[in-house]
Amino acid sequence: MKKKHVDVDLTFTITGNKLLAHLVFSNNTPKKLWVNKFFICYMNRIRRNLFKIVDDRNGIVKYRGPVDLYVSERNYLPLYPGETIESSIVLNEVYEMKRGVKYTIQYWAIHPVNYHSWQINRVASVPIEVIY
């Protein structure tokens, strides 16, 4: 079994017309890890397609948000053992979603281990069904 480096928990709330995805990234290892700000929606900003979203007809929901491919050592934050980083994203602002539709949503990304490494880790939440 492959060793996990970062865990992610995904929950949702609907406030008015906003479908909010709440993410909690956790370091459950005994050592300091590095996480890329772009992949954890740092400061509640999404900069690339990080969610697999399928509607109730099995259609893939398109991402229409910003894409930032700039890579720099400054994009990485330390995540210490036992520490968590939380973020929230308004999904319907960056994905083509309609009210009254049931969606299956999963956070899914390939995280670089750090700026100086070619090693990558798949980080994924459990898929969750939500009616927006």
N, C-alpha and C positions, 0 to 999 in steps of 0.2 A: 504494500500500500504506500502511495506517495505521501510524504510528509507535508502537512499543511503549514503555511506560514502566517496567513492572515485569514481570519474568519469574518464573514459578513452576515448580519441579520437584516432582513428587510420587512418593514411593516408599512401600512398605508393609512391615511386619513383623507376624508373628503371634506373640504371647507368651502362652502359656496360652490363656485364652478371649478375649484382647484382640486386636482388629484395629487396629493403629496406623497412621495415615496420617502420614507425615513430609513436611512442607512446607519448601521453601527458597525464599524470595523474594529476588530479586536486582535490583539497580539496574545495568543495563548501559549507562547513558547517561552523558554527561559532566557532568550537573548533579544537584544535590540534588533528591530527590523526597520527597513526603510520602505515608505509608501510614496507613490507618485501622486501629487496633488490632483492631476488630471483624472486619475482613476478612482479617486475617493470623493469626487465632487466637493473639493475643499472650498470652504466658505460658501457652501450651498450653490456652487456654480458648476454646471455640466459643460464639458468642452469636447465631448465625443459620444458616440453611440455606445452606451454601457448597459443597456437593458434589452433583453429579448422579450418582446411583447407580441402576443398572438391574440387575435380577436376570437369571438365565439364561432366564427366560420372558418377558423384555422388560417386566417390571413395574417401575414406578417405586417405589423404596424411600423410605418416608416419614421425614421428619425429625421427631424428637420432643424435641429439645433446647431450651434456653432461647432466647428471642428478645429482644434488647435493641435498641430503636430509638432510644435516646437519642443525640443528635448534639451534640458539643461540640468545640471547638478542641483541648481536652486529649486527645481520642481519636486525635490524629495524631502520628506519629513521623517524624523525618527518616530517610531512607535515602540515604546518600551514595554517590557513584559508586564502583562496585566492591564495595560493602558488601552483605552478606546478612543476613537475619533468618530464623531457623529456628524451627519449632514442630512439635509432635506432638499428635495428637488420637486418642482411642480412639473409633473410628467406631461400633462396635456399642453404645456407651453412649448415643449420640444419634440413631442411625438404627435402624430395625427390620430387623435382619439376623439370619440363621440360619446355623448351622454347616453345612458341607458344600455350600453353594451358591456358584456362580460369579457374581461381580459385575463389572460394568464401572463403574469409578469415575473421576470427573473432578472436580478442583477447578475451580469456575467462579463468578466473581463480577464485579460491576460496581463498580469502585473509584472513589470520588470523588478527583479530583486533589489537592485540599486543601479545607479548611473554607470558604475564601472563594471557591471557584470552582464553577461549574455544570458544568464539564467533567468527563466521566467516561471511564474506560477499562475495557474488558473484559479481565480477567485470567483465563486458563484454562491448565490443565495439559493434557498429552497424556492421553487416556483410557487407563486401564490395567485389564486383566482380572486378577482375583485370586480364588482359591477360599478362602473363609473356613471 
